[in-house]
Amino acid sequence: MKLQTGTNSIGRQPTKTGSKKSVTIQRHLGSIAQARKSKLPTFVRPQLATLVDAVPEGDEWLHEVKFDGYRELCRIDEGRAVFLTREGQDWTSRFGSLVEAAQNLPVRRALLDGEVVALEEDGKTNFQLLQNSLKRKNCATLVYFVFDLLYLDGWDLTRSPLRQRKNILQQILKPKRKEKASNALRCSEHWIGQGAKLFEESCRQGLEGIVSKKADQPYRSGRGRDWLKIKCSKNQEFVIGGFTEPAGSRSGLGALLVGVHDASGNLLYAGKVGTGFTQQSLKELRSRLNSLERDSPPFINAPRGAEAKGVHWVEPKLVGAVAFTEWTADNLLRHPSFQGLREDKPAAQVTRERT
C-alpha cells in the first residue's frame, strides 16, 4: 500500500484521539500526566534525534516520516505567532502563510514543534525548492508539519509522555465541523509497531527516512536516544572552508571544500563537492564566499600540493547540506552532491554524524 507524506496509508492507523472541542481539551489539561502550571516560555531548546543503523522494534516506539526542511518552533501568544529556528532566531517574516494559519488555531497560548517544508507536486519534500521559495518568494507550497506540543494555555507539557502530547496536538489541528482543514499546518502522523515497514516504504518512495520516538517519554532538550533517526541515504551538514574556480562553461565556482568539527573543535577536511548546484546557487554562493576569503586554510588537515592549487580559503561560517554515498577509509566523502545552504545551524555545531 502506498505511503504518502503526511497521511496514514500503511497497515494499522495511528492512535485516534476522538473529536473533543479545544475548550474541552484545555479544561482537562490538568489531568495529563506530569502537566504543570507555567507561563509560556520564550524559547525551548529542541529535542534532537540520534542517528542509528536499524529501526527499533516494539510498541513502545512510534515512528514518523523524516522531513527535509527547516526545524521550527512556533510560539503563539494571544493571536500572535512567531516562528523560531533551533537556535532561537526569529524567522517569522519568512513564513507569511504559515503564520496566518498558526494564528487561526483554537488556542490562546501554545508552543509547537515541527518542520517547515516545501512540497513538490508528488508530495515529496524538496529542500532546494524550500530555499528558493524563501529567497525569491515564489509559489512553492509551504507546509508546517507539527509533531509535538510543548505548552498549551497555561500548562507546560514537556514532562508529559509524548503519546499524550501528540493526542492533544491532533485534536488542536483537527478542524471543527464544517471547517476546511488547513493545508498549511498539518499534524505529522505516526505509526506504532510498524517502523520497519514505514522505513522500507519511505526509502522506496525516495524519502529521507524516518524518526522513531519513545512514546511514553518526556520532551528532553538536546540530542539523546529517546528519539532516533534512520536515513535511507547518507546526508548531513558540512562547514564550507574553501572553493575552487569554475572550469569550462561553468560560472560562479567549481567545487566547495567542506569539513566537520572533531571533539576538540578542530575543522577536519572532508573533501570537495562539485555537483548538485544550479546556475543561481553558483552565483549566490560565489557572492557570499567572496566576502569571507582568507589567506590560510581553516582545516587542520587541509589538502596540499596540487590538491590545494588555486583554492580560495574562506572563513568557516557557512553550512551546506550534502548528500553522499559513503565515507572513504581516508575520511573523505564519496560522490557528494550539494543540496543547499543551512542557515538554521551554526557552523561550530557541525560534526560528523555517526551511528
C-alpha positions, 0 to 999 in steps of 0.5 A, a space after each residue: 500500500 502506498 505511503 504518502 507524506 503526511 497521511 496514514 496509508 500503511 497497515 494499522 492507523 495511528 492512535 485516534 484521539 476522538 473529536 473533543 472541542 479545544 475548550 474541552 481539551 484545555 479544561 482537562 489539561 490538568 489531568 495529563 500526566 506530569 502537566 504543570 502550571 507555567 507561563 509560556 516560555 520564550 524559547 525551548 531548546 529542541 529535542 534532537 534525534 540520534 542517528 542509528 543503523 536499524 529501526 527499533 522494534 516494539 510498541 513502545 516506539 512510534 515512528 514518523 516520516 523524516 522531513 527535509 526542511 527547516 526545524 521550527 518552533 512556533 510560539 503563539 501568544 494571544 493571536 500572535 505567532 512567531 516562528 523560531 529556528 533551533 537556535 532561537 532566531 526569529 524567522 517569522 517574516 519568512 513564513 507569511 502563510 504559515 503564520 496566518 494559519 498558526 494564528 487561526 488555531 483554537 488556542 490562546 497560548 501554545 508552543 509547537 514543534 515541527 518542520 517547515 517544508 516545501 512540497 513538490 507536486 508528488 508530495 515529496 519534500 524538496 529542500 532546494 525548492 524550500 530555499 528558493 521559495 524563501 529567497 525569491 518568494 515564489 509559489 512553492 507550497 509551504 507546509 508546517 508539519 507539527 509533531 509535538 506540543 510543548 505548552 498549551 494555555 497555561 500548562 507546560 507539557 514537556 514532562 508529559 509522555 509524548 503519546 499524550 502530547 501528540 493526542 492533544 496536538 491532533 485534536 488542536 489541528 483537527 478542524 471543527 465541523 464544517 471547517 476546511 482543514 488547513 493545508 498549511 499546518 498539518 499534524 505529522 502522523 505516526 505509526 506504532 509497531 510498524 517502523 520497519 515497514 514505514 522505513 522500507 516504504 519511505 526509502 522506496 518512495 525516495 524519502 529521507 527516512 524516518 524518526 522513531 520516538 519513545 512514546 511514553 517519554 518526556 520532551 528532553 532538550 538536546 540530542 539523546 536516544 529517546 528519539 532516533 533517526 534512520 536515513 535511507 541515504 547518507 546526508 548531513 551538514 558540512 562547514 564550507 572552508 574553501 572553493 575552487 574556480 569554475 572550469 569550462 562553461 561553468 560560472 560562479 565556482 567549481 567545487 566547495 571544500 567542506 569539513 566537520 568539527 572533531 571533539 576538540 573543535 578542530 575543522 577536519 577536511 572532508 573533501 570537495 563537492 562539485 555537483 548538485 548546484 544550479 546556475 543561481 546557487 553558483 552565483 549566490 554562493 560565489 557572492 557570499 564566499 567572496 566576502 569571507 576569503 582568507 589567506 590560510 586554510 581553516 582545516 587542520 588537515 587541509 589538502 596540499 600540493 596540487 590538491 590545494 592549487 588555486 583554492 580560495 580559503 574562506 572563513 568557516 561560517 557557512 553550512 551546506 547540506 550534502 548528500 553522499 554515498 559513503 565515507 572513504 577509509 581516508 575520511 573523505 566523502 564519496 560522490 557528494 552532491 550539494 543540496 543547499 545552504 543551512 542557515 538554521 545551524 551554526 557552523 561550530 555545531 557541525 560534526 560528523 554524524 555517526 551511528 
